[in-house]
Amino acid sequence: AVYHANVLNTLFGAHLKQITGYRGGNEVLLALERGEVQGRCNWSWSSIVSTRPDWVKNKKIHVILQFAEEKHPDLPNVPLVGQLAKTEGDRQMLDLILSSQVMARPFAAPPKVPAARVKALREAFLAMLKDPAFMAAAKLQSLEIEAVSGERIQKVIERISQTPKPVVRALRDVAMGKEASAAWDKKKKSKNNK
């Protein structure tokens, strides 16, 4: 994803040249195989091991940085992006980015669901993740299942909702690029004035 490269370039002085125009991940993988590009940002480890296990086995790729709060067990020697942060603002911006990694694909219920029902839904969801048939089906598809409790996701959402607005704005400028961010503001302002 473009924003990961923008974050690395802007916050940490990386000199990544972005090659855009590929329609999707499969085209990027072909470009890697042909030598058109030398790397890829925002490619999950679970996707790598499920779609290109031979690349891992034959050491055709090298993971150089993890965009995650915690190291993946398969990648103990690969540093976390948070280790690069030098300021509190950098850490807060990374916290916003990494919160999506913690939540991945969350399930949500509408507001004002009774607490007992929320508890039952959370327990049922975690029980499903322990079901042998479910896990066997996931293994057949080489899908990595890592449960994150509803309580943890709720804490993450509460924490990131307290992020100061200037930090959110700074991250938007970094992720989109200042010109694109300013254009977005202008378009939003124009729309609101109609």
N, C-alpha and C positions, 0 to 999 in steps of 0.2 A: 504494500500500500504506500502511496505517495507520502502520507503524513508521517509514517515511521522514518522514512529517509529525511524528510524535512526536519523532524525533531533531532535526528542525529547530526545533521549538517548545522542547524542553527544553534542548538544548545551545547553541542560537544565538539564542534569544529571538524566534523567528518567532511570529507570531500567526495561524497557520493554523487555520481552523475546519473540522473534518472532517465531511463529510456522508457517512454510511455508509448501507447498506441497498440499494445497487445490487447486483444479482446478478452482474454481470460487467463486463468492459471495454466491451462494446458498449453496455450501458445507460449507462455513464458517458459515453461519447462522445455518445450521444443527449442526455444531460443537459447536456453542454457546448454542443451545438448549440442547445438550447432556452433556454440561459441559466440553467439551474437551479444550475449550479456554474460557478466561474470558473477552475478549474485541476485538474490531475491530477498526483499524485506517482507515481514509479516507472513511467513509461511509456518504454520503450526507444526510442531514436532509430530503430532499424531497424524497429520496429513502426509508428512514426509515418509514416516515409517509404513503407512498404509498404501501410499501410491508409488513410492520409489524405494522399497526396502533394499533392493540391490545396490542403490547408490550409497546407502548407509553401510551395508556389508562390505562393499568394495572400496569404501572411503573415497567416493567420487565427489562428495560434498564435505564442507567444513562449516560447522555452525560456530559463528564467532561471537554472538551476543544473544542473550535471552531477554525478550520483552515479557517479563513475568515478575511476580512478587517473590516467588520461591523457585529454586533451581529444580529442573526436572530430574528425576532420579537417573535417567539415561545420560544426562549431560552435567555431571558434577563439576567438571573443569571448565565449563563455559560460563563466563561472567554474566551477571545480571545488569541490565541497563541502569538500575538504581545505583549501582556502584560508581557510576560516572558522575552522578549529581554532586555539585559543589555548593549549591545554595539552597535555601529553604524553598524559594520559588521554583527552582528546578525539581525539587522533590515533590512539591505539590502538583506540578504539571504532570510528572510521571505517575503520581498516584491516580490522577484522573484517567490517564491512558491505561494503566494497569488494572484499574477497577473492572474494565470490560473483560480482561483476561480471567479475573477471578469469577465473574458472573457467567462468562461464555454465552450460554443460551438459557437464560433464566425463564422460569415459568412464573406467571403472576396471576393473582386473583383480583377481582374488583375491590374498590374501597369498601370499608365497613363490613367486611366478612367477620362473623363472630370468631373470637379467639379459639374456641373449641374446634371449629371447622378448619381454621388455618392449621392448628396443631395436627388434626387428623390428615389433612392433605399433605403436610410435610412428612409425617410418619409413613404414609402410604407411598409417597414418592421415593423415600429412602429405602423402603422395603422392596420396591420394584428393582432398585439398583443392586439388591442382593439376591434377586431371584436367579437361580441357576440357568433357567431357560433364556432369560433376558441376557445374561452375561455370555452364554454360549453363542447366541445370535450376534452379539457385539463382537465377540472374538472371531467369528467366521468372517466378519467384514473388516477385521483389523481396526476396530473402533476402540479408542481409549476412553474408558469410563472413569471419571474422577468426580465423585459426589462432593458438592458444596452445600452445606446446610442452608435452609431458608433463613435461619437466624444470622448466619455469617453474611449472606447477601444483604439482608436488611441493615446490618451494621455498616457494610460498605456504602450502601446508598445514603444512609444517614451521615456518614463521614464526608463523602464527596459533595453532598448537598451543602455542606458548610464551607466549601472552598471559596475564598474571597473572589469577588467578581473580577478584580484586576488580573488575578492568576488565570481565571477562565478565559478572559480576553487575550492575555498573552499567549496562552496555549493555542487559541484559535488562530492568532496571527502566525505562530510558528507552524502549526499543522497545515494551514491553508496557504501560507505565504501572505505577507502584508498586503500586497496588491489585491489578491483574491478576497481577502478578509474585508478590505475597504470597499471593494465592489459589492460584496454581499451586504454590508451596512447600507450602502447607498441604495441598493435595490429594495431592501427592507424598509428604509425610510420613505422612499418613493411610494411603496405599496401602502404604508400606513397613512400617508397624506392624501390618499384618494378617497 
